Amino acid sequence: MTFGTEQGFGHRGRAWVGAALLFSACAGKAETDTGRLSGAGSGGANMGVAGEKNASAGSAQGVDCEAVNCLSIPTTCKHIVQAPGDCCATCPDTGCDACPDLDCPAGTHSATAPGDCCASCVADPPDACVAGRLDYGSLREELLDKYGGSGCKNSAECTLLKEDNACGHACNIPLPTSTAHNLLPNLDSAAQSCSTCAPPIQVDCDRAIAACVNGKCIAADAQP
């Protein structure tokens, strides 16, 4: 009996010793892995700080080219150079022949197209007043077609309007009464494009009356 007890205790003792050794080995590995991770984390943080410093240093040396427009370089250029830190490339040897003198006629000016060696005469852009009147005229035609398209059945459905704004002056504009109220506010708003123009010539409007003829509003002579 005693031997059996000792033998049983011997089995349990060996099992306990084996478990203790396994636990010790695992704990040592965990401690080692923790140290490794800690070291890696510290190194990563240091690398992040260093990266931020390098990025800051790089941005401090950068050049702000946002507002720079590079000049045209002729397509005949034999040598294109881009200096470090410069916003634009340059051409020390354009390969161009001497350009002739230009005497541009009225309504044109000298300009060098991208890629060309020499300037040429190009049309002047329209001034603000001319451009504004052109835009206004196009819109006016569209509005007259739009608001006059509904037609009429009788003369009571027609009316006459007077146009008077910075872009134009016109009398007796015939439109259906159902849509006529839309025309002048739209024209007055569009006339802002003629703010740089001289006031249009004023004329006296002839006596007229709105009439419906063949389903369309017109301005007819008023009887005396």
C-alpha positions in Angstrom: 0.0 0.0 0.0 2.8 2.4 0.9 4.5 1.7 -2.4 1.3 2.3 -4.3 0.8 5.6 -2.5 4.4 6.7 -3.2 4.0 5.5 -6.8 0.8 7.5 -7.2 2.5 10.5 -5.6 5.4 10.0 -7.9 3.1 10.2 -11.0 1.4 13.3 -9.6 4.7 14.9 -8.7 6.1 14.4 -12.1 2.9 15.8 -13.7 3.1 18.9 -11.4 6.8 19.4 -12.2 6.1 19.1 -16.0 3.2 21.6 -15.8 5.4 24.1 -13.8 8.1 23.8 -16.4 5.6 24.4 -19.2 4.1 27.5 -17.5 7.6 28.9 -16.8 8.6 28.5 -20.5 5.3 30.1 -21.7 5.7 33.0 -19.3 9.3 33.6 -20.4 8.2 33.6 -24.1 5.4 36.1 -23.3 7.8 38.3 -21.5 10.2 38.2 -24.4 7.4 38.9 -26.9 6.2 41.8 -24.8 9.7 43.3 -24.7 9.9 42.8 -28.5 6.6 44.6 -29.1 7.5 47.4 -26.8 10.7 47.9 -28.6 9.0 47.9 -31.9 6.4 50.4 -30.7 9.0 52.7 -29.4 11.0 52.5 -32.6 7.8 53.1 -34.7 7.0 56.2 -32.7 10.5 57.5 -33.1 10.3 56.8 -36.8 6.9 58.7 -37.0 8.4 61.7 -35.2 11.4 61.6 -37.6 9.1 61.4 -40.6 7.1 64.4 -39.4 10.3 66.4 -39.0 11.5 65.4 -42.5 8.1 66.3 -43.9 8.2 69.7 -42.2 11.7 70.3 -43.5 10.7 69.4 -47.0 7.7 71.7 -46.9 9.8 74.6 -45.6 12.1 74.2 -48.7 9.1 74.1 -51.1 8.2 76.9 -53.6 4.7 78.3 -53.9 3.9 78.1 -57.6 0.1 78.4 -57.3 0.0 81.9 -58.7 2.7 81.4 -61.4 1.8 81.0 -65.1 4.7 79.6 -67.1 5.6 81.4 -70.4 5.3 79.6 -73.7 8.3 77.7 -75.0 8.6 77.3 -78.8 8.2 73.8 -80.1 11.6 74.4 -81.9 13.4 74.6 -78.6 16.6 72.7 -78.6 17.3 72.6 -74.9 14.7 72.8 -72.1 16.0 73.4 -68.6 14.2 73.0 -65.3 16.2 74.3 -62.3 15.5 72.8 -58.9 13.0 74.9 -57.0 11.9 76.9 -60.0 8.2 77.0 -61.0 8.8 77.0 -64.7 11.2 75.5 -67.3 13.3 77.8 -69.5 14.8 77.5 -73.0 18.4 78.7 -73.4 18.3 77.8 -77.1 14.9 78.4 -78.8 16.0 77.4 -82.3 13.9 80.3 -83.6 14.9 82.6 -86.4 14.7 86.4 -85.9 11.0 87.5 -85.8 9.8 90.2 -88.2 8.4 93.5 -87.0 4.7 93.6 -86.7 2.3 96.5 -87.6 -1.1 95.2 -86.5 -4.1 96.9 -88.1 -6.8 98.5 -86.0 -8.9 96.0 -84.1 -6.0 93.5 -83.8 -3.0 93.2 -81.5 0.2 91.3 -81.4 0.2 87.9 -79.5 2.4 84.8 -79.5 0.5 81.6 -79.6 1.8 78.7 -77.4 4.5 76.8 -79.2 5.2 79.6 -81.8 8.4 81.4 -82.2 7.0 84.7 -83.3 4.0 86.8 -82.5 1.2 87.4 -85.0 -1.8 89.8 -85.3 -4.9 88.5 -83.6 -8.4 90.1 -83.2 -8.9 92.2 -80.2 -11.5 90.8 -77.7 -14.8 92.8 -77.7 -15.0 95.4 -75.0 -17.4 94.9 -72.1 -20.2 97.0 -73.7 -20.2 95.2 -77.0 -20.1 91.8 -75.4 -22.9 92.8 -73.0 -25.1 94.0 -75.8 -24.6 90.9 -77.8 -25.5 88.7 -74.9 -28.5 90.9 -74.2 -29.7 90.7 -77.8 -29.5 86.9 -77.9 -31.5 86.6 -74.6 -34.0 89.1 -75.8 -34.8 87.1 -78.9 -35.2 84.0 -76.8 -37.6 85.7 -74.4 -39.7 87.1 -77.2 -40.1 83.7 -78.8 -40.9 82.1 -75.4 -43.5 84.6 -74.2 -45.0 85.3 -77.6 -45.5 81.6 -78.5 -48.8 81.2 -76.7 -50.6 83.3 -79.3 -54.1 84.8 -79.0 -57.7 84.3 -79.9 -58.8 87.9 -79.8 -57.3 91.4 -79.4 -58.3 91.5 -75.7 -55.7 88.9 -75.1 -52.9 91.1 -76.4 -50.9 94.0 -74.9 -48.1 96.4 -75.8 -44.9 96.9 -73.7 -42.2 99.5 -73.7 -38.6 98.4 -73.3 -36.3 101.0 -71.6 -33.1 99.8 -69.9 -29.3 100.2 -70.1 -29.2 97.9 -73.2 -32.0 99.1 -75.3 -35.1 101.2 -75.9 -38.1 99.9 -77.9 -41.8 100.8 -78.2 -44.9 98.8 -78.6 -43.7 95.3 -78.1 -46.8 93.0 -78.7 -47.2 90.0 -76.4 -50.1 87.9 -75.0 -51.4 89.3 -71.7 -50.9 85.9 -70.1 -47.1 86.0 -70.5 -46.3 89.7 -71.0 -45.6 90.3 -67.3 -42.5 88.1 -67.5 -40.7 89.9 -70.2 -39.6 93.3 -68.7 -38.3 91.9 -65.4 -36.1 89.5 -67.3 -34.8 92.1 -69.7 -34.1 94.6 -66.9 -32.1 91.9 -65.1 -30.1 91.0 -68.2 -29.4 94.7 -68.9 -26.8 94.7 -66.1 -24.4 93.4 -68.8 -24.6 96.9 -70.4 -23.5 98.8 -67.3 -20.4 100.1 -69.1 -22.4 101.3 -72.2 -23.7 104.8 -72.9 -27.4 105.1 -72.4 -29.4 104.0 -75.4 -31.0 106.7 -77.6 -34.6 107.5 -76.5 -37.3 107.8 -79.1 -40.9 108.9 -79.0 -43.3 106.0 -79.3 -45.9 106.1 -82.0 -49.5 105.6 -81.1 -50.5 102.0 -81.5 -52.9 99.4 -80.1 -52.5 95.7 -79.5 -54.4 93.5 -81.9 -54.7 89.8 -82.5 -54.1 88.9 -86.2 -54.1 85.3 -87.3 -53.5 84.0 -83.8 -50.6 86.3 -83.1 -50.3 89.6 -81.2 -49.2 92.6 -83.2 -49.0 96.4 -82.8 -51.6 98.0 -85.0 -51.9 101.7 -85.9 -54.3 103.4 -83.5 -57.3 105.2 -85.2 -57.2 109.0 -84.7 
